Amino acid sequence: MEIRQYSSAFFCLLLLLATFSSCKKEDIDNGDQGFPLTLTAEKPDRNVLLTWTATKNSDFEAYVVVRSLSPTIDDEAPASGVIETIEDYNTNIFVDKTVPFVEDVYYKVFAKIGGRFLASPTIHVRNDVKLLDMVINRSVFDKENDLAYFFDSAKNSVFKYNYSVGKVVDTLELPGAFDVRMAIGNHGNGNELYIYRSGNFSLDIYNADNLNFITSISTN
């Protein structure tokens, strides 16, 4: 009888210890002493792939990814331009799918540990965007290819006009669009048509040759 009581008590003690252990914050190695965050960027397409060193610390709270259009980013704490907060210290990778439509973009990653921040160096990413010499308006002209693109607000459509044949050769319907601004540009190997609708916070990009939709880029 006594053996059973001792066994039962021992089992309860193990159960309590296991419960306490599961509630305790994970004890991980302190890997930030004297080691600032590194940060690298790749740009396989329109997106930017960011990778940084994982910071293992029992007081870890989050990684904070910051983006800026200026090379000057606050080194002490993320004051503005935060585009992502990651609370898993094992996740040290982020894909920026809303890269601004500008040539130069800057990134920095902070690790929030307790009441302080570790910061990576600021890195520069060159966005391979080149706007052609066109007027951004309801009508744009591609002089090199003898083409023009006109927006008709009454029909909520963009018409592609070919001067060589003297007629409209393609139409892009924009349901609900009452006003737009357009531009022709070049990204990589092909011409593109950029359309901004009034009231939206994104720039819609289309293939200028066939008017097929490609992607949207945040302008916010």
PyMOL commands that set and color helices and strands:
alter all, ss='L'
color gray80, all
select helices_A, chain A and resi 2-23+143-145
alter helices_A, ss='H'
color red, helices_A
select strands_A, chain A and resi 39-42+48-52+60-68+82-86+93-96+104-113+116-119+123-126+129-131+139-142+147-152+157-162+167-173+180-187+190-197+202-207+213-218
alter strands_A, ss='S'
color yellow, strands_A
deselect
rebuild
show_as cartoon
